[in-house]
Amino acid sequence: MRLPPLSSLRAFEAAVRHGGFARAAEELALTPNAVAHQVKQLEAWLDVRLFDRHARGVLPTAAGRDYAAAIAELFAQLETATRALKSRHDDRVVTVTAIPSFVSRWLMPRLTTLAERHPEVEVRVLAGVQPVDLARGEADVAIRLGPGPYPGLAAEVLIEEDFVAVASRAFLAARAPLCQPAELVERRVPLLHDEIVPEIPAQIDWPRWLRAVGVTPPRRLSGHLFSHTYLTLEAAMAGQGVAIASHATLGDAVRAGLLTPLFGGLAVRGPYRYHLLTRPGAEERPAVAAVCAWLREEAARAR
């Protein structure tokens, strides 16, 4: 059986998904009129009305909704097959994804050792808060911060999170010694805050950290607020205040003398863990297996 034009199918599926021609046109880099024309062509080819046209816009018919759902599933299968084929074609490239702070503070400084051990492997790093779809081949390896479980994926705990308070030596030298966590509140010490993101709502922040060490936080804790932990730590290294961070995101800042743990390294266990995630069978590719083995070794060394 002869199939409809692929361009018309793409335009139609996007129009249903976006609820109209204008937003579909933005995705496809076309004009709304061009999308409308493609949909009309498809309707003529099928001899079926796919949209009801109204003065305020368009709505898919029942037949149109069913057809769009079937097409979307086929497109997803085609995308997965294409990604898998490209991966097999160039087995050297491994795409790794993680949140920005973990990438910048933990992963990137260690990539040199991977290159020395496996010069044949090329790593593509994706940094983002929104998780990518491993099942659809958007990445080969994910290091995801969360509670788990992760159904349908091969998952293992890579790193636990323990949060400590840190500051620069210059910041601490300019003040009387901080001996107890309660002094942070009593002396109104400048505190540096991470913005809590919806994906990890229970993450340790200053109020949670203080309560965990036996200090009742005031109703409002002043201080600068940053969108990512790596920015908060940059501010701490610049002497702007005291931050809290996990050992994973601190990286080598303590060993290099850029930050100093307070209160003897008093730590609070976080509610989440970094998990190493792959699609089942992904480590059958030698390059993916090499990257995963290297990540496990680096995590063990960091512990």
Secondary structure, DSSP 8 states (H G I E B T S, - for coil): -----HHHHHHHHHHHHHTSHHHHHHHHTS-HHHHHHHHHHHHHHHTS--EEEETTEEEE-HHHHHHHHHHHHHHHHHHHHHHHHHHHHTTTEEEEEE-HHHIIIIIHHHHHHHHHH-TT-EEEEEE-SS---TTTTS-SEEEEEES---TTSEEEEEEEEEEEEEE-HHHHHTS----STHHHHHTT--B-EE---TTSTT---HHHHHHHTT----S---S-EESSHHHHHHHHHTTS-BEEEEHHHHTTTTTTTS-EESGGG-EEEEEEEEEEEE-TTGGGSHHHHHHHHHHHHHHHHH-
